[in-house]
Amino acid sequence: MRRSKGNYSKHSRNFRSQGRATITRLLRSFKVGDRVRITPDPAFKKGRPNNLRFKNKTGIVQARRGKAYEVVVKDGDKPKLLLVTNLHLTRVEGA
């Protein structure tokens, strides 16, 4: 049988062993217009953007959609809209 080549095929380690999210990270909220940096947390798959392409990119929060946030990131010359949960976002101060 051929090896699977999906997004999580090489992630054989236990993600839970990397630590749990603190309650302050789970309850963190952002306002429209905040500048945020995308920092994917490997322990949580839900609401995570593409790891390699958008890792450490900064964007602007455009709106809230359900539990996630709409973040506009420039990828080259094009603005792209990403849906990211608050676990994978950190606020950029003073920028």
C-alpha positions in Angstrom: 0.0 0.0 0.0 1.3 3.5 -0.9 2.2 5.9 1.8 -0.3 8.7 2.3 0.9 12.2 1.4 -1.7 14.3 3.1 -1.1 17.5 5.1 -0.6 15.6 8.4 1.1 12.5 7.1 4.5 13.1 8.7 3.0 14.2 12.0 3.2 10.9 13.9 4.1 12.3 17.3 1.5 13.0 19.9 0.5 16.7 19.5 -1.0 16.8 23.0 2.5 16.2 24.5 3.6 19.7 23.3 1.5 21.3 26.0 -2.0 22.6 26.4 -3.2 26.0 25.6 -3.6 28.3 28.6 -7.0 29.8 29.4 -5.8 33.2 28.5 -4.8 32.1 25.0 -8.1 30.4 24.5 -10.1 33.5 25.5 -7.9 36.0 23.7 -9.9 38.3 21.4 -9.0 40.8 18.7 -10.8 43.9 17.4 -11.3 44.9 13.8 -8.2 46.7 12.5 -5.7 45.0 14.9 -2.4 43.9 13.4 -1.8 40.2 14.1 1.0 37.7 13.3 0.1 34.2 12.3 1.9 31.8 14.5 0.5 28.3 13.9 0.3 26.1 17.0 1.0 22.5 16.0 -1.1 21.0 18.8 -4.4 22.4 17.3 -5.5 21.6 13.8 -8.7 23.5 13.8 -8.6 27.0 12.3 -5.0 26.7 11.3 -3.9 28.2 7.9 -1.3 26.6 5.6 1.8 26.2 7.8 4.6 26.9 5.4 3.0 29.7 3.3 1.6 31.9 6.0 3.9 31.2 9.0 5.0 34.5 10.7 3.1 36.7 8.2 1.4 39.7 9.6 -2.1 40.8 8.6 -5.0 42.9 9.6 -8.2 41.6 11.3 -11.1 42.4 9.0 -14.0 40.8 10.8 -15.1 38.0 13.1 -16.7 34.9 11.5 -18.0 32.5 14.1 -15.2 31.4 16.3 -12.5 32.5 13.8 -11.2 35.8 12.5 -10.9 37.0 8.9 -7.3 38.1 8.5 -6.1 39.9 5.3 -2.5 39.0 4.4 -0.5 40.1 1.5 0.9 37.1 -0.4 3.3 38.7 -2.9 1.1 41.5 -4.5 -2.3 39.9 -3.8 -4.3 40.4 -0.6 -5.6 37.0 0.7 -8.3 36.4 3.1 -7.7 33.8 5.8 -9.9 32.3 8.4 -7.8 31.7 11.5 -8.8 30.9 15.1 -7.4 32.9 18.0 -5.0 30.2 19.0 -2.9 30.8 15.9 -2.8 34.6 16.2 -0.7 37.0 18.3 -1.1 40.7 18.4 1.7 42.9 16.9 2.4 45.8 19.2 3.4 49.2 18.1 3.4 48.5 14.4 
